[in-house]
Amino acid sequence: MRLIQTSLATVALLAVSATAFAAGTRDQVTTTMRGTSHVKSGGTLNMVVEHRSATARQFKVTIRYDVTIKSKTVLGFSVYPCKSTSCVSTVSRIKLFPGLRHVTFTGKVAVTRRDDGTACVYAQVRDQGPKGRQPGKIVHHGGSKGVAFCRKVR
């Protein structure tokens, strides 16, 4: 009987610790974006970065952008694992018409570990105009060209 109780306690402990380990992390960055000729200033961008475990190879990125569009335009979303735009991981475009819009972008980006033990996710929003011309004008966040999030990884 004592062996069964010890076994049950061990199994329960392992189940609880495995669930906590599998849960991973979920971090959030919320900011106010500036405007362009087609996008009104003051849009709220909420970036959620999920990391399944400390040793996972990808971040799952979800961006929710609540924005008022002044005139028809195409918005381009880009997510990078490094500061250079040459390492693009996920890109998406969406055509928007005037009015208040709630845009959601979902993508994955590789975990690129830096020398200091952190990995970063950089996201950019570009206003590509009514015809969707590349590369488009960057929708700035304060003085920077996008939103960044960094965290320690193994």
C-alpha positions in Angstrom: 0.0 0.0 0.0 2.8 2.4 0.9 4.5 1.7 -2.5 1.3 2.6 -4.4 1.0 5.9 -2.5 4.6 6.8 -3.2 4.1 5.9 -6.9 1.0 8.0 -7.1 2.8 11.0 -5.5 5.7 10.6 -7.9 3.4 10.5 -10.9 1.5 13.5 -9.8 4.7 15.5 -9.2 6.0 14.6 -12.6 2.7 15.5 -14.3 2.6 18.9 -12.6 6.3 19.7 -13.5 5.8 18.6 -17.1 2.8 20.8 -17.5 4.7 23.8 -16.1 7.6 23.1 -18.4 5.4 22.6 -21.5 3.5 25.9 -20.9 6.5 28.0 -22.0 6.4 31.8 -21.9 4.2 34.5 -23.3 5.3 38.1 -23.3 3.5 41.1 -24.6 4.6 44.6 -25.9 2.0 47.3 -26.4 2.8 50.6 -28.1 1.3 53.5 -30.0 2.4 53.9 -33.6 2.8 57.1 -35.6 1.1 57.7 -38.9 1.8 58.1 -42.6 -0.2 59.7 -45.4 -2.7 56.8 -45.5 -2.5 55.7 -41.8 -3.7 57.9 -39.0 -1.3 58.5 -36.1 -2.2 56.9 -32.7 -2.9 53.3 -33.7 -2.3 50.8 -31.0 0.0 47.8 -31.8 0.1 44.9 -29.5 2.8 42.2 -30.1 2.6 38.9 -28.3 5.7 36.7 -28.4 5.3 33.0 -27.3 8.1 30.7 -26.7 7.1 27.1 -26.1 10.2 26.2 -24.0 13.6 27.6 -23.1 15.1 25.4 -25.8 12.5 25.8 -28.6 13.8 26.9 -32.0 11.0 29.3 -32.9 9.0 32.2 -31.4 5.3 32.5 -32.3 4.5 36.1 -32.9 1.0 37.6 -33.0 0.5 41.3 -33.8 -2.8 43.0 -33.2 -2.9 46.5 -34.8 -5.9 48.7 -34.2 -5.6 51.5 -36.7 -7.7 54.2 -38.5 -7.1 54.2 -42.2 -7.5 57.6 -43.9 -7.5 56.3 -47.5 -7.2 52.9 -49.2 -3.8 51.3 -48.6 -1.9 48.1 -48.3 -0.1 47.4 -45.0 2.9 45.0 -45.0 3.9 43.2 -41.8 7.5 41.9 -41.4 9.0 39.9 -38.5 12.8 39.5 -38.2 15.0 37.5 -35.9 17.8 40.1 -36.2 18.2 43.8 -36.7 19.1 43.5 -40.3 16.1 43.4 -42.8 18.1 40.8 -44.8 17.0 38.0 -42.4 13.3 38.3 -43.0 11.4 35.3 -41.6 7.7 36.1 -42.1 6.0 38.7 -44.3 2.4 39.4 -44.9 0.3 42.0 -46.7 -3.3 43.2 -46.3 -5.4 45.6 -48.3 -7.4 48.0 -46.1 -10.2 50.5 -46.8 -10.9 53.7 -44.9 -12.2 53.5 -41.3 -11.2 51.9 -38.0 -9.6 48.5 -38.7 -8.5 45.7 -36.3 -5.7 43.8 -38.1 -4.2 40.6 -36.9 -0.9 39.1 -38.1 0.5 35.7 -37.0 3.9 34.3 -37.9 6.9 32.4 -36.6 10.4 33.5 -36.4 13.6 31.5 -35.7 15.3 32.0 -32.4 18.7 33.5 -33.2 20.8 33.6 -30.1 23.1 36.5 -29.6 26.5 36.5 -27.8 24.9 37.9 -24.6 22.4 34.9 -24.4 19.4 36.8 -25.6 17.2 36.3 -28.6 15.2 39.1 -30.2 12.1 39.6 -32.4 11.8 42.7 -34.5 8.6 43.7 -36.2 7.8 46.3 -38.8 4.7 47.7 -40.3 5.0 49.4 -43.8 2.4 51.5 -45.6 2.7 50.4 -49.2 0.1 52.8 -50.6 -3.1 52.0 -52.6 -1.2 49.9 -55.2 0.9 48.0 -52.7 4.3 49.2 -54.0 7.4 47.7 -52.4 9.1 48.5 -50.0 6.7 51.1 -48.7 6.9 53.8 -45.9 7.7 52.5 -42.5 5.1 53.2 -39.8 7.3 54.4 -37.0 7.0 53.7 -33.3 8.3 56.8 -31.5 11.7 57.4 -33.0 12.4 53.8 -34.0 11.5 51.9 -37.2 9.7 49.1 -35.5 8.9 47.2 -32.4 11.5 45.0 -30.7 11.3 42.4 -28.0 14.3 40.5 -26.4 14.5 37.8 -23.8 17.1 35.4 -22.4 17.2 31.9 -24.0 19.3 28.8 -23.4 
